[in-house]
Amino acid sequence: MNRRRWMRGFTLVEMLISLSLIGLMVVLLFSGLRLGSKSWDSVEQHAGRNSEVRQVLGFIQRSLENAQPLLQETAEGRKLLFAGEENALEFITPFSAYLGLGGLYLVRLEERSQDGGGQLLLTYWLHHPEVLEGEVDVPEWVSLRDGRSRVDAGAEDEQELREVFGQKVLLEGLEKIEVEYFGTPFGDPEPSWQTEWKEETQMPLAVRLRFEFEDQWWPEIYVGLPQVYGS
């Protein structure tokens, strides 16, 4: 009797239950694999984003550390080639291999609003009187001190112009940039943090930059600046 019961096999109900359990296990298995794949992609994207931000902020820090306190002859007298606002600053610095250029450049870093989100925009001019005054396809430089207007590079992709002028979006997804300047403005007895640096005869002692992104927070950057005048 027991032998006949053992040989009769599974019932239809038992088969259906077994198939249902197998199907559920397969669904759970593939759901776990899909979730793990998405998590891995998210980690890779976040790591890539951190690497990109770290590279750009390192470039900014090195550029500021090598800023040159040069003066420019104007109709109103000699003016320092350094100016800063709350969300933009410009200064003279030697370009490294980051952009494949050499020599001294006037660099402007500023926040720019776009439909897809904020950007950190780098604009640069070769430190040469004819270039700063504007050549063919090179927008004329207007100091932050004198009222900045948006600069649009008409021929930024032409190879022959890249060595004298260009623009580059350094970072996307920028929500806000804040820049502060530590020094002794004309007429002040003690150094303090300022939200802008214009009409001064010397560079600030240090610059502090805060970057806020749509998807992450980043520590502040403090950079000490050279104080010896050039010619």
C-alpha positions in Angstrom: 0.0 0.0 0.0 2.7 2.4 1.0 4.7 1.4 -2.1 1.8 2.2 -4.4 1.2 5.6 -2.7 5.0 6.4 -3.2 4.9 5.4 -6.9 1.9 7.5 -7.9 4.0 10.8 -8.0 2.9 14.4 -7.3 -0.6 15.6 -7.5 -1.6 18.6 -9.7 -2.0 20.8 -6.7 1.5 20.0 -5.5 2.9 20.7 -9.0 1.2 24.1 -9.2 2.5 25.0 -5.7 6.1 23.9 -6.7 6.0 25.9 -10.0 4.6 29.0 -8.1 7.4 28.8 -5.6 10.1 28.4 -8.3 8.6 31.4 -10.2 8.6 33.5 -7.1 12.3 32.6 -6.4 13.2 33.5 -10.0 11.4 36.9 -9.7 13.2 37.6 -6.4 16.5 36.6 -7.8 16.3 38.8 -10.9 14.9 41.7 -8.9 17.9 41.5 -6.5 20.3 41.4 -9.5 18.6 44.4 -11.1 18.7 46.3 -7.8 22.3 45.4 -7.3 23.2 46.6 -10.8 21.4 49.9 -10.3 23.2 50.4 -7.0 26.6 49.7 -8.6 25.9 52.1 -11.4 24.9 54.8 -8.9 28.1 54.2 -6.9 30.2 54.5 -10.1 28.4 57.7 -11.2 28.9 59.2 -7.7 32.6 58.3 -7.7 33.0 59.7 -11.2 31.3 62.9 -10.2 33.5 63.3 -7.0 36.6 62.7 -9.1 35.5 65.4 -11.6 34.7 67.9 -8.9 38.0 67.2 -7.1 40.0 67.7 -10.3 38.3 71.0 -11.1 38.6 72.4 -7.5 42.2 71.3 -7.5 42.8 73.3 -10.7 41.1 76.4 -9.2 43.2 76.1 -6.1 46.5 75.8 -8.0 45.5 78.7 -10.3 44.8 81.0 -7.3 47.9 79.9 -5.5 49.9 81.0 -8.5 47.9 84.2 -9.1 50.1 87.1 -10.2 49.4 90.6 -8.6 50.0 92.5 -11.8 49.0 96.1 -12.5 47.5 97.5 -15.7 47.9 101.0 -17.1 44.5 102.7 -17.6 43.3 106.3 -18.2 42.6 106.5 -14.5 46.0 105.2 -13.5 47.4 101.8 -12.7 44.9 99.2 -11.6 45.3 95.8 -10.1 44.4 92.9 -12.4 42.3 91.2 -9.7 38.6 91.7 -9.0 36.0 89.7 -7.3 32.2 89.5 -6.7 30.1 87.2 -4.7 29.7 84.6 -7.5 32.6 85.5 -9.8 36.3 86.4 -9.7 39.1 87.1 -12.2 42.9 87.1 -11.9 46.1 86.6 -13.7 47.7 83.2 -13.5 50.0 80.9 -15.6 48.0 78.1 -17.2 49.2 74.6 -16.5 48.7 71.5 -18.7 45.1 71.3 -17.6 44.1 73.2 -20.8 47.2 72.5 -22.8 48.2 76.1 -22.8 51.2 78.0 -21.5 52.0 81.6 -20.4 50.1 84.1 -18.3 46.3 84.4 -18.8 43.6 86.5 -17.4 41.1 84.0 -16.0 37.5 84.6 -15.1 35.5 82.0 -13.1 31.8 82.6 -12.7 28.4 81.0 -12.2 26.2 80.9 -15.2 22.5 79.9 -15.2 21.3 77.6 -17.9 17.9 75.9 -18.6 19.4 72.6 -17.5 20.9 74.0 -14.3 23.8 76.1 -13.2 27.3 75.9 -14.6 30.8 76.9 -13.5 32.2 78.7 -16.5 35.9 79.4 -17.2 36.7 82.3 -19.6 40.3 83.1 -20.4 42.2 85.7 -22.4 46.0 85.7 -23.1 47.6 88.4 -21.0 48.4 90.7 -23.9 47.1 94.2 -24.6 45.8 93.5 -28.1 44.0 90.4 -26.9 42.4 92.1 -23.9 41.2 94.9 -26.1 39.5 92.5 -28.5 40.6 91.0 -31.8 38.7 89.4 -34.6 36.5 86.7 -33.0 37.9 87.5 -29.5 35.5 89.4 -27.3 36.9 92.4 -25.6 37.7 91.9 -21.9 35.7 94.2 -19.6 36.8 93.9 -16.0 34.5 92.8 -13.2 35.4 96.1 -11.6 33.9 98.1 -14.5 30.7 96.1 -14.9 30.9 92.6 -16.3 28.7 91.6 -19.3 28.2 88.0 -20.4 31.0 86.9 -22.8 30.0 84.6 -25.6 32.8 83.0 -27.5 32.0 83.2 -31.2 34.8 81.0 -32.4 35.8 79.1 -29.3 36.3 75.8 -31.2 38.8 77.2 -33.7 42.2 75.8 -32.9 44.1 79.1 -33.8 42.1 81.0 -31.1 42.4 78.6 -28.3 45.8 79.9 -27.4 44.6 83.5 -26.9 41.0 83.1 -25.9 38.5 80.4 -24.9 35.6 79.3 -22.7 35.1 76.0 -21.0 32.3 74.7 -18.7 34.2 73.2 -15.8 31.2 71.8 -13.9 27.5 71.1 -14.5 24.8 70.9 -11.9 26.0 73.9 -9.9 23.4 75.3 -7.7 25.4 78.2 -6.2 28.9 79.5 -5.8 29.9 81.9 -3.1 33.3 83.7 -3.0 34.6 85.8 -0.1 37.8 87.8 0.2 39.9 88.2 3.3 42.1 91.3 3.5 42.3 94.9 4.4 40.3 97.1 2.0 41.3 100.7 1.6 40.4 102.6 4.7 39.8 99.6 7.0 42.2 99.2 10.0 42.0 95.4 10.2 41.6 92.6 7.7 38.1 91.0 7.4 36.0 88.9 5.1 34.4 90.8 2.2 31.8 89.8 -0.4 33.6 91.7 -3.2 37.0 93.0 -3.9 37.1 96.0 -6.3 39.1 99.2 -6.6 41.8 97.8 -4.3 45.5 98.4 -4.8 46.5 95.0 -3.4 45.2 91.4 -3.6 43.3 89.9 -0.7 45.3 87.8 1.7 43.0 84.8 1.0 40.0 83.6 -0.9 37.2 81.3 0.4 35.0 79.5 -2.1 31.8 77.6 -1.4 30.3 75.3 -4.0 26.8 73.9 -3.7 25.6 71.3 -6.2 22.2 69.9 -7.0 23.1 66.5 -5.9 25.9 66.9 -3.3 27.7 69.1 -0.8 31.4 70.0 -1.0 33.7 71.4 1.6 34.9 75.0 1.4 38.2 75.9 -0.2 40.6 78.4 1.4 43.5 79.7 -0.7 46.2 82.1 0.4 47.3 84.6 -2.3 50.7 86.1 -3.2 51.3 89.6 -2.1 54.3 90.8 -4.1 53.6 93.1 -7.0 54.8 92.5 -10.4 55.4 95.0 -13.2 
